[in-house]
Amino acid sequence: MIKGDAIRHVPELGMVVIPPGDPKVSVAFAVFDDSLAALRAFVLGRLKESGAPPRTRLPVVVGLSPRPDNAHNPRAVSVTAPPSAGGTVHERHLGYAYDSFLHFHGADIHRLAEASPVPVGCHGWIELEPIDEDELDDADGDGEGAAGADRVPDRRRPFTRAEQLAAGHWIGAVRLNLPDRDTLRALVDAFDAPTPPPAAAPAVGPPAGGLPARDREAEERVRAWARYRTRTHEHEGLRAISRTVHGRASVLVVDRAGVQAGEFHLPDGPLTLLDERARAEAVAALRRHGVEPPHAELTDGFPDATVLVDEVWSLRPVVDSVALRDLPEAGTYDPETGTLTVYAHAYAEPMAALVRRHGGDPRTVVRRAPDTETAEHNRRAGLPAAQAGPLRATSRLTARAKALVPERHRPWLGARTVVPGARQPATAGAGNPYYTRELTAMFGEAGEPRRAAECRLCCAPALEAAAGIAYCFGCCRLAQRGVVRDNGTDGPWTDAVLHAVRRLVEIEFSGPPSLAQLKRVSVTDPEVADEAMLCRFLVPRPFARVTTARPARATRTWTEWLRLAGVLDDGVRRSMGTVTVASDGHPCRSLFERHVDDFLHHWGVAHEPEPHYPRHPELNTTGLRADWVLADGTYVEALGLMEQERYAQKARRKAELARASGIRLVTVTAGDLDRLPEIFAPWLPGRAGGRPVGG
């Protein structure tokens, strides 16, 4: 075969073979101990068959076999000897393709393997290097001394010196040579017999022998879509706005409530929507914004689906309360070739209509089964959203650490169980500035040098942040970011969040904490600190919210989570904040004040609310008050509305009054909530041998 050929069956090899690509571009694959014997037999056998091999490379054809049984990566592709070598795929296994290969070619190899009745293969070569006469003067030929001549082959050097001398060449790696990604995709698409566009004739018919499960599901969806199109959409007052995030400019379409309904992909489109029924209003909103979308056919028969735009569009049926990126895939569209690929015959016409509504031209329609990766994605997407869970990360925890969380809440830690002592030794990360910065942020300034220890949660190498308290970089990150996110649904995971919030109030804060306070672990008892860390794992953070196609509810603010947990039931919402009562009974005019008051109470700092400032003929003629006074006469002000000029002027007047009256004044802003232990360090009883509640 030569570059540019089609994929074709080669009977003498017993394989469907992919034509070669650019001869200057090739890739290697990973050889492991369990594939060493097969690799040696294959390479030495080919060298023996070739007689006098060429100077630098010996052409070969190898197999490419998807290995969903691979526990590390179900997308794995095994490189094998051809079937003519005899034995099973496992016995012919030469090694695994690297992840970079899977990124560019993996999906198409899986597609081709599923469509082909015989194994799949590709071209490549064995690297060879002529033996220089000068090298033969070396006693071992590889610079390792005389013992090197008799060394045992391993996966890094599969061939002995004697074997290479007998072949007349130094033997290198086996390299694979395939077409580039776009060419391979087109070749695999062409391997399935294409059909005419659905407008001309229904090209994709049901398969013989009854409908597979995905076809039955597709037919049910198509019937539901017909009913869906008869109802009006719920997006009101659509408008377009321009946004730039991390240097990427886009034009969003939002409704009256500010909920994103779609996006116009700059510079030329398309306009993608979560609800195709709103397309006419969305186009009008773009035109009012000065953006003229390309003409698209507003055809009937479109599905309740959306498009994820990339080089190849992904066509996704919309499922209530499932994240946009987690929606199942029903097919793809390649704008460059005009090829529409669907995974069930019932999708052909409605998906073609969807593509035309986005300005595409589906000239060719192909029906095929989804590849292994897509099928697994669709299986996960089919799980009920509330039960499938909002996990955004996974963790590694010992059984002892997991036992600190009630059993019914443990699944939402997303944890794999690790055995103490089973992890490989590694450096604790003392030279990692990100790790030391994370430790300082979570536990405050610690004495230097920090002592190396095992992470109390996962046994990974760690550094002590305080006596007996040591957590690795990964666990610190999870405590700062959480392992769950609010995906707009409620289920068992919601109860786990509420448990975490209530426990944090009980063991660490004596009242509802702010999100800023969660950045800092204030307890000093290691056992209590462990539970405080795990509770932080379970708290969803605002930056981790995920946009669902149609959420069952809006994502909750932190205040709403506190109220749902029942720790803000006494609060009364006012225009200037939520009036609430702190844990010690002191009234507070805002949640910010309550956070500070609860901190002072929790740490045993004596304080009284609202002391009067001394009278002053110019600075205090109205009876100004501070927020608190400490036992030594220090005044404390919680400055929560400094962005309002009248409030800021009053704060400046209080500061000037304190200076004029000789009063020590401590001011705290919302940005200081994670620094309260440092700010109030001189007054903490712990400095004199005491310690806070829970610590």
C-alpha positions in Angstrom: 0.0 0.0 0.0 1.1 3.6 -0.6 0.1 6.9 1.0 -3.3 8.0 -0.2 -4.7 4.5 -0.6 -8.0 3.6 1.0 -8.3 1.3 4.0 -8.6 -2.2 2.5 -8.6 -5.8 3.4 -5.4 -7.7 2.9 -6.3 -11.4 2.9 -2.8 -12.8 3.1 -2.3 -10.8 6.4 -5.8 -11.5 7.6 -6.3 -7.8 8.5 -7.9 -4.6 7.3 -4.8 -2.4 6.8 -4.6 1.4 7.1 -2.4 3.0 4.4 0.8 4.7 5.5 1.2 8.4 6.1 4.0 10.8 5.8 7.2 8.7 5.9 8.9 11.4 7.9 6.4 11.1 10.8 6.2 8.0 13.0 5.4 7.1 16.6 6.7 4.5 19.0 4.7 2.6 21.6 5.3 1.5 25.2 6.9 -1.9 25.7 6.2 -3.7 29.1 7.6 -6.8 30.7 4.5 -8.8 29.7 5.0 -7.9 26.0 8.8 -8.4 25.8 8.8 -12.0 24.7 6.3 -11.3 21.8 8.2 -8.2 20.7 11.5 -10.2 20.6 10.0 -13.0 18.7 8.3 -10.7 16.2 11.4 -8.5 15.5 14.0 -11.3 15.4 11.6 -13.3 13.2 11.2 -10.5 10.7 14.9 -9.9 10.6 15.5 -13.6 9.9 12.9 -13.6 7.1 14.3 -10.5 5.4 17.8 -12.0 4.9 19.7 -8.8 4.1 17.7 -6.0 5.7 17.9 -2.4 4.4 20.3 0.1 6.0 18.0 2.0 8.4 14.6 0.5 8.5 12.8 -2.8 7.9 9.1 -2.3 6.8 6.5 -4.3 8.8 2.7 -4.4 9.3 1.5 -4.7 12.9 -2.0 -5.0 14.4 -3.9 -2.3 16.3 -6.3 -3.9 18.8 -8.6 -1.9 21.2 -8.2 -3.2 24.7 -11.3 -2.2 26.8 -10.1 -4.8 29.3 -7.2 -2.6 30.3 -7.8 -1.6 33.9 -5.7 1.5 33.6 -7.3 2.9 30.5 -10.3 1.3 28.7 -9.4 3.4 25.6 -6.1 1.6 25.4 -4.9 0.3 22.0 -2.6 -2.7 21.9 0.1 -3.0 19.2 0.3 -6.7 18.1 2.0 -9.0 15.8 -0.2 -9.9 12.7 -2.6 -12.8 13.1 -0.4 -14.9 10.9 2.1 -15.0 13.8 -0.4 -17.3 15.5 -1.9 -17.1 19.0 -4.4 -14.8 20.7 -4.3 -11.0 20.8 -2.8 -11.3 24.3 -0.1 -13.7 23.1 0.7 -11.4 20.1 0.8 -8.2 22.3 3.9 -6.1 21.6 3.0 -3.1 23.7 0.5 -0.2 24.2 0.1 3.0 22.2 1.0 6.1 24.1 -1.7 8.6 25.3 -0.6 11.1 22.7 -1.4 8.5 20.0 -4.8 7.9 21.6 -5.5 11.6 21.7 -5.1 11.9 17.9 -6.0 8.5 16.6 -7.6 6.4 19.4 -11.2 7.2 18.7 -10.9 6.4 14.9 -9.0 3.1 15.6 -11.8 2.1 17.9 -14.4 3.0 15.3 -12.6 1.1 12.6 -12.1 -2.0 14.8 -15.9 -2.0 15.6 -16.8 -1.7 11.9 -14.3 -4.3 10.6 -15.0 -8.1 10.7 -11.3 -8.8 10.8 -8.4 -7.3 12.9 -7.1 -3.9 12.1 -3.5 -3.1 11.2 -1.1 -0.4 10.1 2.3 0.1 8.5 5.5 0.8 10.3 9.1 -0.3 10.4 11.9 -1.6 12.6 14.6 0.9 13.2 18.1 -0.4 12.3 21.5 1.1 12.5 24.5 -0.4 10.7 27.3 -1.6 13.0 30.4 0.5 12.7 33.7 -1.4 12.6 35.1 0.8 15.3 32.2 -0.3 17.6 33.3 -3.9 17.3 36.6 -3.1 19.0 34.6 -2.4 22.2 34.5 -5.5 24.4 30.8 -5.3 24.8 29.5 -3.0 22.1 27.3 -1.0 24.5 29.7 0.6 26.9 28.8 -1.5 29.9 32.0 -3.6 30.2 32.4 -7.3 29.4 29.4 -8.3 31.5 27.1 -6.3 29.1 27.6 -8.9 26.4 25.7 -11.5 28.4 23.1 -9.3 30.0 19.5 -10.4 30.2 17.1 -8.6 27.7 14.6 -6.2 29.3 11.9 -3.9 28.0 14.4 -1.0 27.6 17.0 -3.0 25.7 15.1 -6.0 24.3 18.0 -7.5 22.3 21.4 -8.8 23.3 24.6 -7.8 21.6 25.0 -11.3 20.2 21.6 -11.1 18.6 22.3 -7.7 17.0 25.7 -8.8 15.7 24.0 -11.9 14.2 21.5 -9.6 12.4 24.3 -7.3 11.2 22.5 -4.2 12.7 21.9 -2.5 16.0 18.2 -2.9 16.5 16.1 0.1 17.5 12.4 0.6 18.2 9.4 -0.6 16.2 7.8 2.6 14.8 4.2 3.1 13.6 3.4 5.1 10.5 -0.2 6.4 10.1 -2.0 9.2 8.2 -2.6 12.4 10.1 -5.7 12.7 12.2 -8.0 14.3 9.6 -7.0 11.9 6.9 -7.5 8.9 9.1 -10.9 10.1 10.2 -12.0 10.6 6.6 -10.6 7.1 5.7 -12.5 5.5 8.5 -15.7 7.4 7.6 -15.3 6.1 4.0 -14.8 2.6 5.2 -18.5 2.6 6.1 -20.6 2.7 2.9 -22.0 6.3 2.8 -25.6 7.0 1.9 -27.3 9.9 0.2 -28.6 12.9 2.2 -31.9 12.2 4.0 -33.6 15.0 2.0 -33.0 13.1 -1.2 -33.8 9.7 0.1 -33.9 8.1 3.6 -30.3 6.8 3.4 -30.1 5.2 6.8 -32.4 2.3 7.5 -32.9 0.1 10.5 -30.5 -2.8 10.7 -31.6 -6.3 9.9 -32.4 -8.6 12.8 -34.2 -6.2 15.0 -33.3 -2.9 16.7 -30.4 -2.6 19.1 -31.0 -0.8 22.4 -29.6 2.5 21.2 -32.0 2.4 18.2 -35.0 1.8 20.4 -33.9 4.6 22.7 -33.4 6.9 19.6 -36.9 6.2 18.3 -38.4 7.0 21.7 -36.4 10.3 21.8 -37.6 11.2 18.3 -41.2 10.7 19.3 -40.6 12.8 22.5 -39.0 15.6 20.4 -42.1 15.9 18.2 -44.1 16.7 21.4 -41.4 19.0 22.7 -41.5 21.2 19.6 -45.2 22.0 20.1 -44.6 23.7 23.5 -43.3 27.2 24.0 -39.8 27.8 25.4 -39.2 29.5 28.8 -36.5 32.0 27.8 -37.9 35.5 28.1 -36.3 38.8 27.1 -33.3 37.4 25.3 -30.4 39.8 24.8 -26.8 39.4 23.6 -23.7 40.5 25.6 -20.0 40.4 24.8 -17.6 38.7 27.2 -13.9 38.1 27.3 -12.6 35.4 29.6 -8.9 34.6 29.8 -8.4 36.4 26.5 -11.2 34.5 24.7 -13.9 36.8 23.3 -17.4 35.5 22.8 -21.0 36.8 22.4 -23.4 35.1 24.8 -27.2 35.1 24.6 -28.8 35.4 28.0 -32.4 35.7 29.2 -34.0 38.2 31.5 -32.8 36.3 34.6 -29.2 36.3 33.2 -29.2 32.6 32.5 -27.1 31.7 29.4 -29.3 30.4 26.6 -26.6 30.1 23.9 -23.4 31.4 22.4 -22.3 32.9 19.1 -18.9 31.5 18.3 -16.7 34.2 17.0 -15.8 35.1 14.3 -18.2 33.4 12.0 -20.5 31.3 14.1 -22.4 29.1 14.5 -25.0 30.2 17.1 -25.4 27.3 19.5 -28.5 27.2 21.8 -29.6 25.0 24.7 -33.1 25.3 23.4 -33.6 25.4 19.6 -37.1 26.7 20.0 -35.6 30.1 20.9 -33.5 30.4 17.8 -35.6 33.2 16.1 -35.5 35.3 19.2 -31.8 34.7 19.7 -31.0 35.7 16.2 -33.0 38.9 16.7 -31.0 39.6 19.9 -27.7 39.2 18.1 -28.8 41.6 15.4 -29.7 44.2 18.0 -26.2 43.7 19.4 -24.6 44.4 16.0 -23.8 40.8 15.2 -25.2 39.3 11.9 -25.2 35.5 12.2 -24.8 33.6 8.9 -28.0 32.4 7.3 -29.3 29.2 8.7 -32.3 27.2 7.6 -35.0 27.4 10.3 -36.3 24.0 9.3 -38.9 22.0 11.1 -38.2 18.5 12.4 -35.3 19.7 14.6 -34.5 17.7 17.8 -34.3 18.8 21.4 -30.5 18.8 21.1 -27.6 21.1 21.1 -24.2 21.3 19.4 -20.8 21.4 21.0 -18.5 23.1 18.5 -15.1 21.8 17.7 -13.3 20.8 14.6 -15.9 18.1 14.4 -19.3 19.1 15.9 -20.7 16.9 18.6 -24.5 16.5 18.5 -26.0 16.1 22.0 -29.6 15.4 23.0 -30.5 17.7 25.9 -31.2 15.9 29.2 -32.7 17.7 32.2 -30.2 18.5 35.0 -27.2 17.0 33.2 -24.1 19.2 32.6 -23.7 20.5 29.1 -20.4 18.6 28.7 -21.9 15.4 30.1 -24.8 15.2 27.7 -24.9 12.0 25.7 -23.7 12.1 22.1 -26.1 11.1 19.3 -23.7 11.8 16.4 -21.1 14.1 14.9 -20.8 16.5 11.9 -17.6 17.3 10.1 -18.1 20.8 8.5 -15.0 20.3 6.3 -16.3 17.2 4.5 -20.1 17.7 5.1 -20.3 14.3 6.7 -23.0 13.7 9.3 -22.5 10.6 11.4 -25.4 9.3 13.5 -25.4 6.4 16.0 -29.0 5.3 15.3 -31.0 5.3 12.1 -33.8 7.4 13.7 -31.4 10.3 14.3 -30.6 10.8 10.6 -33.4 13.3 9.7 -33.7 15.3 12.9 -29.9 15.6 13.3 -29.6 16.7 9.7 -32.2 19.4 10.4 -30.2 20.4 13.5 -27.1 20.8 11.5 -28.9 22.9 8.8 -30.3 25.2 11.6 -26.6 25.9 12.5 -25.7 26.8 8.9 -24.2 23.4 8.1 -24.7 21.4 4.9 -25.0 17.6 5.7 -24.1 16.3 2.2 -23.4 12.7 3.3 -25.0 10.7 6.2 -23.3 7.7 7.7 -24.7 5.4 10.4 -22.3 3.6 12.6 -22.0 2.4 16.2 -20.3 4.9 18.7 -16.8 4.0 19.6 -16.0 2.5 22.9 -15.2 5.8 24.6 -18.4 7.5 23.4 -20.5 4.4 24.4 -19.1 4.6 27.9 -19.7 8.3 28.1 -23.3 7.8 27.0 -23.8 5.1 29.6 -22.7 7.5 32.3 -24.9 10.2 30.9 -27.9 7.9 31.1 -27.6 7.6 34.9 -30.1 9.8 36.9 -28.3 13.1 37.5 -29.2 13.2 41.2 -27.8 9.7 41.8 -24.9 9.9 39.4 -23.6 12.7 41.6 -21.8 16.0 41.2 -18.2 14.8 41.8 -15.7 17.1 40.3 -12.6 15.3 41.6 -11.6 12.1 43.3 -9.6 11.5 46.5 -7.4 8.9 48.1 -8.1 8.2 51.8 -7.2 5.6 54.4 -10.0 3.5 55.9 -9.4 5.4 59.2 -9.9 8.7 57.5 -13.1 7.6 55.7 -14.5 6.4 59.0 -14.6 10.0 60.2 -17.5 10.6 57.9 -20.8 8.8 58.3 -21.1 5.8 56.0 -24.1 7.2 54.1 -22.0 10.3 53.1 -18.8 8.6 52.3 -19.6 8.0 48.6 -19.5 11.7 48.0 -15.8 11.9 49.0 -15.1 10.1 45.7 -12.4 8.2 47.6 -10.2 5.2 46.8 -9.0 3.4 49.9 -5.3 3.3 50.4 -3.4 1.1 52.8 -0.8 2.8 55.2 2.7 2.0 54.1 1.6 0.8 50.6 2.5 4.1 48.8 5.8 4.4 47.1 8.4 6.7 48.9 8.7 10.1 47.4 9.8 13.6 48.3 7.4 15.6 50.5 7.6 18.6 48.3 9.6 20.9 50.6 11.0 22.6 47.5 7.5 23.0 45.9 6.5 26.7 46.3 2.9 25.9 45.5 2.7 23.3 48.3 4.4 25.5 50.9 2.1 28.4 49.9 -0.9 26.1 50.2 0.2 25.0 53.7 0.7 28.6 54.8 -2.7 29.6 53.5 -4.5 26.8 55.3 -2.6 26.7 58.6 -0.8 30.0 58.9 2.9 30.6 59.2 4.7 27.6 60.6 8.1 27.3 62.1 10.9 26.4 59.8 12.1 23.9 58.8 8.9 21.9 58.4 9.3 18.3 59.4 8.6 15.5 56.8 5.7 13.2 57.8 3.0 11.1 56.3 -0.3 12.7 55.2 -2.8 12.0 57.9 -5.5 11.4 55.3 -3.8 9.4 52.5 -0.3 8.5 53.8 1.4 10.4 51.0 4.6 12.2 51.8 3.8 15.5 53.5 5.2 18.3 55.6 4.0 19.2 59.1 2.1 22.5 59.3 1.9 22.3 63.1 2.7 19.7 65.7 1.2 16.4 64.6 -0.7 18.0 61.7 0.5 17.0 58.3 -1.4 16.9 55.0 0.0 16.4 51.5 -0.4 18.8 48.6 -3.2 16.8 47.0 -5.3 16.8 50.2 -4.7 20.5 50.8 -5.9 21.2 47.3 -9.1 19.1 47.7 -9.8 20.9 51.0 -9.5 24.3 49.3 -11.5 23.3 46.2 -13.8 20.5 47.3 -14.6 17.3 45.5 -18.3 18.1 44.8 -20.0 20.8 42.8 -23.5 22.1 42.8 -24.9 20.7 39.5 -28.5 22.1 39.9 -29.9 18.8 41.3 -30.6 17.5 44.7 -30.0 14.0 45.9 -28.1 12.0 48.6 -25.1 14.2 47.9 -27.0 17.3 49.2 -27.4 15.6 52.7 -23.6 15.1 52.7 -23.0 18.8 52.1 -25.4 19.7 54.9 -23.7 17.3 57.3 -20.3 18.9 56.4 -21.6 22.4 57.1 -23.2 21.5 60.4 -20.0 19.6 61.6 -17.8 22.6 60.7 -20.1 24.8 62.8 -19.8 22.4 65.7 -16.1 21.6 65.7 -14.4 24.6 64.3 -16.4 27.9 64.1 -19.1 27.9 66.8 -21.3 29.5 64.1 -21.8 29.7 60.4 -18.5 30.3 58.7 -17.9 32.4 55.6 -16.4 30.8 52.5 -13.3 32.8 53.1 -12.9 31.3 56.5 -13.0 27.8 55.0 -9.6 28.6 53.4 -8.1 28.4 56.9 -8.1 25.4 59.2 -8.1 26.9 62.7 -8.2 23.8 65.0 -5.0 22.4 66.5 -6.1 19.0 67.6 -5.0 16.6 64.8 -8.0 14.3 65.1 -10.4 17.3 64.9 -8.3 18.8 62.0 -8.8 15.5 60.0 -12.6 15.8 60.2 -12.4 19.5 59.4 -10.4 18.8 56.3 -12.9 16.1 55.1 -15.8 18.4 55.7 -14.1 20.9 53.4 -13.9 18.1 50.8 -17.7 17.9 50.8 -18.4 21.7 50.5 -19.2 22.9 47.0 -17.3 26.1 46.0 -18.8 28.8 43.8 -16.1 28.5 41.1 -16.9 24.8 40.8 -20.5 25.3 39.8 -21.4 23.5 36.6 -23.9 24.7 34.0 -26.5 22.1 33.3 -28.5 22.0 30.1 -31.8 22.5 32.0 -31.1 22.6 35.8 -33.8 21.5 38.2 -33.0 24.6 40.2 -30.5 27.4 40.4 -27.1 26.7 42.0 -27.1 27.8 45.6 -25.2 30.6 47.1 -23.1 29.9 50.3 -25.7 31.8 52.3 -28.4 29.5 50.9 -26.4 26.4 51.9 -26.1 27.8 55.4 -29.8 28.4 55.6 -30.6 24.9 54.2 -28.3 23.5 56.9 -30.3 25.2 59.6 -27.5 27.3 60.9 -29.0 30.7 59.8 -32.6 30.1 60.9 -32.5 33.2 63.2 -31.4 35.6 60.4 -33.6 38.4 59.2 -32.8 39.9 55.8 -32.4 43.7 55.7 -31.3 46.1 53.0 -27.9 46.4 54.5 -27.4 42.7 55.3 -28.7 39.8 57.3 -29.5 40.6 60.9 -28.6 37.6 63.0 -27.5 36.5 66.5 -24.0 35.2 67.0 -23.3 32.0 68.9 -22.6 34.0 72.2 -26.0 35.9 71.9 -24.5 39.1 70.5 -26.7 40.8 67.8 -24.9 41.3 64.5 -26.0 43.5 61.6 -24.6 41.3 58.9 -23.2 37.8 58.3 -19.7 39.4 58.1 -20.0 40.7 61.6 -21.3 37.4 62.8 -18.3 35.6 61.3 -16.0 37.8 63.3 -18.0 37.6 66.5 -18.2 33.8 66.3 -14.4 33.7 65.8 -13.8 35.8 68.9 -16.2 33.6 70.9 -14.8 30.4 69.5 -11.2 31.3 70.4 -12.1 32.6 73.8 -11.3 36.3 73.1 -13.3 38.4 75.6 -15.3 41.0 73.7 -18.3 43.2 74.1 -20.4 44.6 71.3 -21.0 48.2 70.3 -18.9 50.3 72.7 -19.3 54.1 72.4 -16.4 56.2 71.1 -15.5 59.2 73.2 -17.3 62.4 72.3 -15.4 64.9 70.1 -16.6 68.4 69.1 -15.8 67.7 65.4 -15.4 64.0 64.9 -18.1 62.5 67.1 -21.2 64.6 67.7 -23.7 61.8 67.1 -22.6 59.0 69.4 -20.5 56.8 67.2 -20.1 53.2 68.2 -17.5 50.6 67.3 -18.4 47.0 66.6 -16.6 45.5 69.6 -14.2 46.3 72.4 -11.7 43.8 73.7 -10.7 43.3 77.3 -7.7 45.6 77.1 -9.7 48.5 75.6 -8.9 47.8 71.9 -11.7 48.7 69.6 -12.6 46.4 66.6 -14.4 47.5 63.4 -15.7 45.1 60.8 -15.7 47.1 57.6 -18.1 45.4 55.3 -19.3 48.1 52.9 -16.2 50.1 52.0 -17.3 50.3 48.4 -20.1 52.7 49.5 -18.7 56.2 49.9 -20.8 57.3 52.9 -19.9 54.1 54.7 -16.2 54.6 53.8 -16.3 58.3 55.0 -17.7 57.2 58.3 -15.0 54.5 58.7 -12.3 57.1 58.0 -13.9 59.4 60.7 -13.8 56.6 63.2 -10.2 55.8 62.5 -9.3 59.5 63.0 -11.3 59.7 66.2 -9.5 56.6 67.5 -6.1 58.3 66.9 -7.2 61.5 68.5 -8.5 59.6 71.5 -5.5 57.3 71.9 -7.6 54.2 71.3 -6.0 51.1 69.7 -8.2 50.2 66.7 -8.2 46.9 64.7 -10.1 46.9 61.4 -11.2 43.8 59.6 -12.5 43.6 56.0 -14.1 40.7 54.2 -10.8 39.8 52.6 -9.3 39.3 56.1 -11.7 36.5 57.2 -9.1 33.8 56.4 -6.5 35.8 58.4 -8.3 36.3 61.7 -5.9 34.1 63.7 -3.0 36.4 62.6 -4.9 39.6 63.1 -6.1 38.7 66.6 -2.9 36.8 67.6 -2.0 39.1 70.5 -5.4 38.4 72.2 -5.7 34.6 71.6 -5.7 32.6 74.8 -3.7 29.9 73.0 -0.7 32.3 73.2 -0.9 31.8 77.0 -1.5 28.0 76.9 -5.2 27.9 76.0 -6.7 26.6 72.8 -9.9 27.2 70.9 -13.1 25.2 71.1 -12.7 21.9 69.2 -8.9 22.2 69.2 
